[in-house]
Amino acid sequence: MTWKGIWEGIAFLFENVLFIPYDALRSLELDSWWLANFFSWVFLIIGSVAFVYWMIQLKKFDENEESTYTYNENPK
C-alpha cells in the first residue's frame, strides 16, 4: 500500500461515508437556514459541552495537592 492509497482511502471515507447525512439534507433542498444547519448546530453544542467538561476536569487536576509520583521521594 502506498501513501497515495492511504490518502485516497481517507478521502473516500469522508466523501462517501461520513457525509451521507449532509448529502441527504442537500437532496431535500430545505428552505430554512436553521433546519439546513441542524447537524452543524448539534456538533457545535456537543463540542462546547465537551470543552467545558474538559476545562473543569483540568481545573480539578490542577487544584489536587496529592503527590502522584510512583517512585520513592525519600529513599533511605
C-alpha positions in Angstrom: 0.0 0.0 0.0 1.3 3.4 -0.9 0.9 6.8 0.7 -1.3 7.8 -2.2 -3.6 4.8 -1.5 -3.9 5.8 2.2 -4.9 9.4 1.4 -7.3 8.2 -1.3 -8.9 5.8 1.3 -9.3 8.7 3.8 -10.8 10.8 1.0 -13.3 8.0 0.2 -14.2 7.7 3.8 -15.1 11.3 4.2 -16.7 11.9 0.8 -18.7 8.7 0.5 -19.4 7.5 4.1 -19.2 10.3 6.7 -21.1 12.9 4.6 -24.2 10.7 4.0 -26.3 12.9 6.4 -25.2 16.0 4.6 -26.0 14.5 1.2 -29.5 13.6 2.4 -30.1 17.1 3.6 -28.8 18.6 0.4 -31.2 16.4 -1.6 -34.2 17.7 0.4 -33.5 21.3 -0.7 -34.5 22.8 2.6 -35.6 26.5 2.6 -35.0 27.0 6.3 -31.4 28.0 7.2 -31.9 26.7 10.7 -33.1 23.3 9.6 -30.4 23.0 6.9 -27.6 23.6 9.6 -29.1 21.3 12.2 -26.1 18.9 12.2 -23.7 21.7 12.4 -25.5 23.1 15.5 -25.6 19.7 17.1 -21.9 19.2 16.6 -21.2 22.7 17.9 -23.2 22.1 21.1 -21.5 18.7 21.7 -18.1 20.2 21.2 -18.9 23.1 23.5 -20.1 20.8 26.3 -17.1 18.5 25.9 -14.7 21.6 26.1 -16.4 22.9 29.3 -16.2 19.4 30.8 -12.5 19.1 29.9 -11.7 22.5 31.4 -13.5 21.6 34.7 -11.5 18.3 34.9 -8.2 20.2 34.2 -9.1 22.6 37.0 -9.8 19.8 39.4 -6.4 18.2 38.4 -4.5 21.4 38.9 -6.1 22.0 42.3 -5.2 18.5 43.5 -2.4 18.6 46.1 -1.7 14.9 46.2 1.6 13.6 45.1 1.2 11.4 42.1 4.8 10.2 41.8 5.4 6.5 41.6 8.9 6.4 42.9 10.1 6.8 46.5 10.6 10.5 47.1 12.8 10.0 50.2 15.0 7.0 49.7 16.8 5.7 52.8 
